[in-house]
Amino acid sequence: MQASHLLLEEPIRLASILESSTPDELLDDSQILQLQFAFTTTGDPLSGQDRVDVKLSVAPAPPRDPSQPNPKNAFSSMTKIIGTLGPSSRDVETIEKLLNAGMSVARFDFSWGDSDFHQETLDNLKKAVRNTRKLCAVMFDTVGPELQIINKGEAPINLVVDEFVVLTPDATQQASSTTLPVNYPELASVVKPKDTIFVGQYLFTGSESTSVWLEVMEVQGPNVKCLVKNSATLTGTLFTAHAAGVPVGLPTLSDFDKEVISKWGVKNSIDFISLSYTRHAEDVRQARLHLSKLGDLYQTQIFAKIENIEGLKHFDEILKEADGIILSRGNLGIDLPPEKVFLFQKAALHKCNMAGKPAIVTRVVDSMTDTPRPTRAEATDVANAVLDGADGILLGAETLRGLYPVETITIVQKICAEAEKVFNQAVFFKKTVKAVGEPMAHLESIASSAVRAGTKVRASVIVVFTSSGRAARLIAKYRPSMPVIVVVIPTLTTNHLRWSFTGAFQARQCLAVRGLFPMLADPRHPAVGSETREKEEHRPVNLQYPTMAESSTSTNESILKVALDHGKAAGIIKAHDRIVVCQKVGDSSVVKIIELDAY
C-alpha cells in the first residue's frame, strides 16, 4: 500500500517513540515533585582544587487548592471515552477519578440492576460532575432483542468439552451444566443443526475459560440440544447468548426499554440512547417516535448499535437515520469470520466520517477487566481505531465490574493521544472535501474553511458558537488537529404550553464527538438575547452541569473571552497564539482569525 493512502504522518520519528507520553503539565498532583539543590564547597578555592558537593532532595509540590477546578487532562486527547458505570465504578470518589482520567460519557446498561440501583449511580455521577467541574453526558443502553440466560442459583456452571447441554425456553428450569434456560421461546424454530451459539457472562471478556461455544446438534420440540465445543466455567447471574447469523424475532425497542426510558430516562434527561441490535432504519425511526412523545427527550440522540449481520446489511440506511453509530465488535465478531472484522471496522468508520456522524468502537481492552495493563495487541487495536477515524472508545466490563476501572480509562486515553499525534489530518481533509463534492452546502463550506484556516495559521484552538451543535459537528467532521471549543448558546423555545431552554442537551452531546469540548453559556448572559432575559424566570434551575460564563457585558466578545480564559487555564492557549473563531453575525456566518494579545 502506498504511503499516501495511510492516515498516518510519514515518517514517524524514532525519537517520538522514546519521548514520554505524559507532558509535565498533564501530570497528576501526586506525580509532580520539587527538586531542591544544595551546594557545598570544600577545599581551597584559590588552589583550584576545591570540590563542590551537590545534594539533591525530592519533595512533593504544594497541593492544589481543591476548591479550584483542575484543568489538567481537560484536553489531553481528542478521542472520547465512554465508560459503563457499575459495581466497580459507582461511588462518587471513583467516578471523580474516571472523569479526571478522561471519561466524557457515562453509560448505563439495564440488562442488569434495577432503576433504584442505576438512579443512585447517576446521582453519584452528578455529585462527581459538580466536584470536578467536568461535563459528562449520560447514555442509556437498551436491552433490545438480547438472548439472556438467568442463573437463579448464582452457582458457577461448569461446561465440559464434547458434552451436551440443552437450551430451553422453560424459565422454571434451574441453570446447570446440562440445562440453560433462555428467554426466547422461538429459538428452536430459527436455528438448525451446525449453527453456532455463543454463551458468556454479561459483558463477557471473550476469555475461553469464561465463555463457551455451542454447536446445535438437533432441535427437540421447543428445546435445542447443543454440543459443548470448549470447556468453560460460567459465573454470575446473567449470561448472554448470541446465535451466529440467526435472525431473532424480538422487537428492537422492547416494552421494558420503553418503560425505562419513559420513567428513568425522562427523570434524568438522558442525552443518548444506544439502540442495541439495530437491524433496520425503521428501528431508529420507531425509537425516535417514542422519544418525541416524552417531553424534552425529543432532543435525545440515538446511536444505532450494529451487532449482527442484519444491521451490517442495512448499514447505509441505518446511518442516514441515526445520530451516531456504535460498532459492537463483540457480537458482530461472532457473526462475521474473524478475518472480516477489520474490514467492517474500516468501512463503517469511513462511512461515518464522510457522513459527519460520530462512530464509537467497543471491545478494545478486554484483558484489563482483570489486569492493570492491556496486551500489546489491545494497545495497537486502540491506536488503529483512532487512526481509522473513530470518535470514541466504549468500555464495558473493564469499568463496570473490572478491577482497574480508573487505570483502564487512563491508559486508553494515553494511547488515543499518542495515535492522534500521527494522524494525517491533511490527507483526511482532502479525502473528506472530495467525498462531499461541489457545490458545498453553505454551513459545510464555513466549517471546512474554519478547519483549513486553523491549519494554515497553526491556530491553538477553534472556537465555534452554536445553539444546535450542528456547526460544531461539521467542523469536527474535517478532523482539525487542534481542539474545538464549542460555545453552546441556549435558545428559548415554547411548545405553546410552557417556555424552556435548549442548550444543555446540545452541549453534552458534543462529548461523543472527537475533538469537541463544549461549554454551556449561562442563559442569564446578556449576549444570549433579549427574549431570553425577558423570560429569565423560566431558566432551568435543575442543570447539574457547570455553565460557561456569568458575565455582565452585552456582546459575544465577552463570552469569547471566557472561552479563551478557559483555554489558557487548561494550558492549550498561550501568549501570541492565533485563534480561529466561527460564529454568526446577523444573517451571515463568519470565520475570523484573532491574535490572543487582543484579549
N, C-alpha and C positions, 0 to 999 in steps of 0.2 A: 504494500500500500504506500502511495506517495505521501510524503510528509505534509503536503498541502491539504490533505484530506483529514489530518489529525487535528482534533480540537485540543491541541497541546502546544505550548510555546516551544520552539526549536531554536537552539538546543537547550537542554536543561543543564545549568552549570553544576558541576560536581560539588563546588563549594556550597551551593544552596542545600545540598543533601546533608552536609556536615554541620550547617548552622542550626542553632537552637530554634525550635518551632514555637517557643514561648517568649515573645519580646518582654523586656523588663517591665514595660508599662502595663502588661496584662497579667503580671504575677499576682498571686493571692497575697494578702497582707501577711499571712503566715510564712510566705516564701521570701519576703523582702527582708534583707539583712543590712545592717550598717557595718561598714568596715572601718575600724578605728586603728590608726597607726601611731606608734610611739617610737621616737628616735632617741637613742642614747649614744653619746660619743665617748670613747675611751682612748687612752694613749696620749702621745704628744703631737698636737696638731701642727707644730712648727717643723717637726721632722718629716712630715708627710707619711708617717706610718700609723696614723690614727685609724681606729676601726669604728664603724657605725653599726650598731645593733638595731635591728628593726623588729619590733614586736607587733604582731597582728592579732587583734581580738575581734570577735564577731558578736554583735548584739542585735536583737530584734528591733526593727524600725518602730517608731512611735505608733501606737494603734490609731486607726482611722476613727473619726467620730461616727459612731453608729447611727446618729440621728440624721447624718447627711447621706444622700443617695450615692451609691458606689458605681461609677461609670465603667469600671473595668469589665471587660468581656462584652460590653454592650454592642460592639460592632466587630467582635473577634472573627466571625465568619458570616458569609452572606447566605449560606445554605441553612435552611430552617430545620429544627429538630423537634419532632413530636414525641412526647413521652406518654406512655399509658400509666395512669396512676392506679395503685392498688395496695395490697398489704405491705409491700416493701417501701412504698413511697407516698404515704397519705398523711403523715403528720406534718405540722407546719414547718418545723426545722428542716426536715428532709426536702420538702417542696421548695423552700427558700434556696437550698443548695442546688437543686435542679435548675431553678430559674437563673441563678448566678452562673451555673455551668453552661447555660445556653439553651435551655428548653423554652420554646416560644408558643407551643400549643400543647394543651393537656387533653389527652384522650380518655374518654370514659366508655367502658365496654360492659353492657348489661347482660352479656352471656353468663355472667356470674354476679353474685351480690345483689342486694335489693336496693330500692330507692333511698332508704334511710342511710345505708352504708355509703352510697355514692354522694348523697347530699352532704354528709359530714366531711367527706373528702373534698368536695367542691368548696365548702365553707372554709376549710383549711387553706385551700388554694387562694381564695380571696384575701385571707389574712396575710399569706405569704407575699402576694402581689403588693399589698399596701406596705408591708415592711421593707420589701426590696425596691419598690417603685419601678418594677419592671412589668410591662404589659404581657398578658398571656391570654390566648384565645382558648375556647372550650369546644371540643369536638365530641359529638355523641356517635358511637359506632353501633349500628343496628345489628340485631341478631340475624334477621332475614331467614332464608331457607337453609339454615345450617343444620346438618345432621349431628345430633348430640346423643351421647350415651351417658346416663346418670349412674354413678356408683354410690348408691344409697348407704351401703355398708362402710364406705370410705377405706376399706382394707385394700392393700396392694393386690393387683391381679397379675399373676404370672402366666404368660403365654409361652408355650414351648414350640419350637420349630417342628414342622411336619405333623403337628397335632391339629385337631379340628375344633372350631368354635362356631356357634350358631348366633346369627344376628336375628333378633325377634322384635316385633312391634309390641309385644306384651309388656307393658310398663310395670306389671306386678312382679315380674321376674327380678331376681337379685343378680347383679352383675358378678360374673365369676369367670374362671378360666375356660369354661365350656359354653357360657351363655352371656351375650351382651345385648341388653335391651336398647333399641334405637327409637328415636322419636318420629320416624317416618313410616306410617303403615303401608305405603305403596312401594317400599324398597324392593320387595320381591318381584314386582311387576315391571321394574325398569332395569334390573340387572340381569346378566346372563352368565353362563359358565365362562371362565377365563378372564372376567372383568377383575380389575384390581381395586381394592378398598383400603384406604389408609386410615388408621386409628391412632390417635395420640392424645397426650394431655392437652388441656385447653392452653392455647398459646404455646404449643409444644416447641421444643428446641430443635427437633429434627434428629436428635440422637437416636441411634439404632437400639439403644438399651431402654429408651423410654417411649418408643412408638413402634407400631407394628404394621407390616404389610400383609394383607389378606388376599387370597385368590379365591374367587367364587367357584365352588365346585358344583353345587346344584341348588335349585330352588325347591323348597319343601313347603308347599302351601304359602302361608304368609311369612315363613322363615327362610333365611338364606344360610346355607351351610358353606363355611369357608375353610381353606387350608392356611395355617399359620406359616408364613414364609421366613420369619426370623424370630428368635427368642427375644422377649421383652417383658418388662415389668411396668404395668400401667399404674400410676399413683395419682391420688387426688379424687375429687368428687365428680369432675366433669371431663369427659373426653369428647373430642370432635372427630367425626368421620367424614371422609371425602371419597366418593366413588369416581374414579378417574374417567372423564369423558361421558359420564352418565347424567342426563338432564333430570333435575329434581323438580317435581310439580308443586312446589310450595311458593306462596307469594313472596316477592322481594321485600316488601314492607309488610311485616306481619301485624296482626292485631295487637300483639304485645308491644311491638315497636311503636305503633300509633298511640297506644295508651301512655307509654313512657314519654314520648315527645309532647303529647297534649298536656301532661301534668308536669313532669320534671323538667322537660325542655322549655316550656313556656315560663315556668317559675324562674328559671336560671338564664333565660335569653341566650340559648346556645348559638354559637357562631357558625359551626359547621355540622353537617350530618355526613358521616361516612356510610354510604349506602352499600352494605355488604351484598356480594353476589349479584351485582348489576349485570343483567343479561341483555336488555334491550333499552333503547332510548325511551320507550314508554314507561319503563320503571322509574326513570328520573322525572318524567312528566307527572306521573301519579304522586310521587313523593312531593313535588313542588306544589301540586294542587292541595295536598293535605296541609302543607305549611302555610299556604295562602289563607287558610281559614283560622289560623291561630295567632291573630294579633300581630305583634312585632316580628314573629318568626317568618313573615314573608321576606325578611331581609336575610335569613339564614342561607348560607351557601351549601350546595350539595356536591360532595365529592364522590364520584362513582368508583366503587371498588371492583376492579377487574380480577376475578378469581377463578374463572373456568373458561372452557372452550367457547361456550355460548357468548360470553362477554367479549372474548377475543374476536369472534366472527363479526360482531356488530360494533366493533370499537369506534369506527368513524362516526356512526350516527350517535353513539353514546357521547362522544367527545363534544359534538355540537350542542347537546342539551345540558351537559353537566358543567358546573363551575370549575371543576378540577378533577384529576384522576389519581387514584391510588393503585399502584401496581402491587397487588398482593401475591408476591412471588412464592409464598408458602404453598397455598392450594394450587395456584396456576402451575407451579413447578411439578405438581403431581399429574396434572392433565397433559402437560407438554413433555416430550422427550427431553432429557437433560441437555442435550446438545442444541436445543432450540430456544432455551430460556433466554440466553443473552441476546439472541436476535429479536425476540419480542421486546425486551427492555429497551434496546437501542431504537427500534422502530417506533415504539409507543412514546418514548421520551421526545423523539424528533417531532412527531405529530403534535404533541402537547406544546412544545416550544414554538413551533410555527403558528399554532393557534393562539398563543399567548395565554395559555391556561396552565396553572400550577400542576406539577406532577410529583407525586410522593412515592418513594421506593421503600419497601418493607423487607424484613428478614435479612439484615446485614451482619449483625454481630451476635448471633445466637449463643455462641460459646460463653459470652460474658454474663449469661444468666448465672453461671456457677464459677466463673473465673474472672480475675480483675484485669485481664489483658486479652484482646482479640487475637485470633490466629492471623498468620501472615496473609492467608487468602482472604479473610474477612476485611482486614485493613485495606487491602488492594481493592476489594469489592466496593467499599465505601467511596474510595477515591474515584474509581471508574464510574460510579453512579453520578458523582459531581461532574466529571468530565463529559459524561453523556448528556448532561443538561438537567439533572434532577433539581427540583426546587427544594425538596426536603427529604429527610430520612425519618421513618416512623419506627419507633422502638416499642416492642410488645412485652414479651416475657422478661426481657432484660431489666425493665424498670418496674413492671407490675409485681413480679414475685422474685426477681433476681436478687442476688446477694450484694451486687455492686451497682445500684442504680445511678448514683452520682458519678462514679468513675466511668460508667458507660457513656453518659452524655458528654463528659469531659473529653474522653479520647475520640469519640465520633466528631465532636466539634473541632478538635485539633486536626484530624485527618481531612475534614472538609476544608478547613482554612488552608492547609498545605496544597490540596488539589486546586483550589481557586487561584493560587499564585501562578500556576502553569496553564490555566485555562486560556485558550487562544481566543480572546474576545474579538479580535479583528476578523478572523475567519468566520466566527459565528455571526457577527454583524452583517457581513457581506451575504452569507447564506440566507439570513432572515430577510434582508431587503429584497433579495432576488425572489424568495418564495412569496413575499407579499405582492410584488409586481407593481405596475403602474397603470392608471394613476392611483396614488395612495389616498386613503381617506384623510380628511383634514387632521384629526387628532392623532392618527398614526404617523403622519408626517411630522407633526410637532414633537412627538415622543422620540422618534428616531433622530431628529435634529438635535434634541437635547442631549442624547447619548453621544452623538457624533461630536458635538461641541465640547462635551465633557472630556472626551478622549483627546481631542486636538489641543485643548488648553491645559490638559493634565489637571483637571479640577479635583479637589479633595472630595467633594460631595455634590450630588444633585439634590436640590430642594424642589419639591413639587407641591403645589396647593391643589387640593381636590375635595370634593364633597362625596362623590360616589366611589372613589378609588379606581375608577377606570383609567384615568390618565396615568396613575402610578403603575398599574399593571402593564400598560402598554410600554412604559419606559423600561420596566423590568424585563419585558419580552426581548429586548435587544441586549440584555445581559451586560450592563455597564460594569466596568471594573471597579468603580467607586460606589460607596453606599448611597442609597437614595433615601433621604429624609422625607417622609410623607406627612405633610401637614393637613390633617383632615378637618375641614370647616363644617361644623354642624349645620344642618338645614332644618328649618321649622316647617313641619308638614301637618296636614289635617285630613282626617277621613270623614269630616263633617259632623263627627260626634265629639272628638277631642283633639287637642293640639299635642304634638310630640316632636322630639328632636331625632333626626337621624345623624349618624356620625360614629357612635360607639361601635356598632357592628362593623362598619366600614374600616375603622381604624384597626380593630383586632383581626379582621380578615386579611389584612396585609401581612400578618405574621406567618402566613403559609406561603408567601411568595418570596423567592430568592432575591436578596439584595434590598428589600424594602424594610424600612424601620419607621413605624408610624408614630405620630404624636397627635393627640386629640386636642384641638383648640377649645378653650372654655367657651360655652355658649354666651357667657356674660361679656365676652370681649367685644368692645365697640366695633371692631372690624368685621365681626361676623354678620352684621346687618341690622338696620334699624328695626325691621319687623321682628327680629329675634329679641331685641331689647324690650320691645313693647310687650312681648309675651314671656318675659323673664320668669314670671311666677310659675310657668309650666316646665322649666328646665328639669331634666331627670335628676333627682337627688339621690337615686339609688345606684349610680355608677360606682362600681367597685374598682375602677382603674384610674390611674393618675392622669389628670388633664395636662395639656401642654403649657398653657400660659394663663395668667390672670393679670392683664396689663390695663393701663388707663388711657393709652393713646388710641387714636381712631383710624389707623391705617394698617394695611397689610405689612408695612415695613416693620412695625413693632412686633408682629408675630414672627416675621422672618428673623428678626434679631434674636428672639428667644430660641428659635430653632438652631441658629448658628452658635449661640451660647451653649446649647446642649452639646453640639458637636465639638466645641472647644473643651468642655468638661470631660468628654469621652476620649479626647486625645486624637480625634481624626481631623480636626481643623486647627491650623496654627497660623501665625502671622504671615502675611503676604500670600496666603493661599487664594486660589481662584475658585469661585463657586458658580455653578450653573443653576439658575432659578427658572422654573417653568410654572407660569401662572396665567390666569385670565384677567385681562384689563378691559373692562366693558364687555363688548361682544367679541373681542379678539384674544387669541391665545398667544402668549409672548414667551420667548426663550431669551434670557439675558445672562450675561456673564458679569460678575461683580468681583472686585478685589476686597479681601477681608478688611484691609485697612480702613475702608469706608464705614465699617461697622465696629 
